[in-house]
Amino acid sequence: MASETGTQRPKYQRIADDLKAAIESGEYGPGDRLPGESTLAAQYDVAPLTARQALKILRIEGLVETKKGAGARVISFRPIRRHGIQRLARQQWGAGKSIWSADEERPVTIDVRVDTVMAPAHIARMLDVADDEAVCARSRRFVLDERPVMLATSYLPLALVEGTAIMRVDTGDGGTYARLGELGHAPAHFREEIRCRLPVAAEAEGLGMPLERPVVKLCRTAYDTSLRAVEVNEMTMDSAAYILEYAFDA
């Protein structure tokens, strides 16, 4: 079997690798236009379709954006560095700060919808509620620099939050966790599960990304001091928009 390394790699992959190396070295900076299909085809002695496949790889990986008639340009978007531990510290939301501010100084637009829904089976198990029990669902779409970066839905026991600020679009300073604290159920322990997969159509549409680019699926469960699950937050992140950082002592 032929090796996928070196000269045995498909020609479009080798072209893509060369372009990625040029972007990483700074030869092409944010906003710069890459050589077009015809130029790449002539330079590498390949068909224009092969050059197009190479540029498609860069688009899928979130390195360039392509517009009809304008070619491919290096994306100027700076990835979000998500501080997985510091952002959930009590001194963050307990001081009235948003979790988002632990990661980013850039302003973010958050589209929020609050609904009362029947708990999906896996959510009911995690919140320890009946399968036919209603829960509060807080759905958000995060947009940074005019780019959708994350979809998230938090599920909370309706018996716990009904009639509180958590059922409003704007929960106030410190967000949902600060309001849970006021109810005597402040988060004391968190558990996060992370996996990657290709997006379903609705996720790709909501994030404005190609179906071929993976998303990061992160599920966080918040527990109070009695280890009761008070929130399950399911997040879908554009993998090209995030760097997940975890810093902790040994």
Helices and strands as residue ranges (DSSP letters): G 6-8, H 11-25, H 37-44, H 48-60, E 64-67, E 71-74, E 80-83, G 86-88, H 90-93, G 100-102, E 108-118, H 121-127, E 134-144, E 147-157, H 158-161, G 165-167, H 175-182, E 189-197, H 201-207, E 215-223, E 229-238, E 242-245
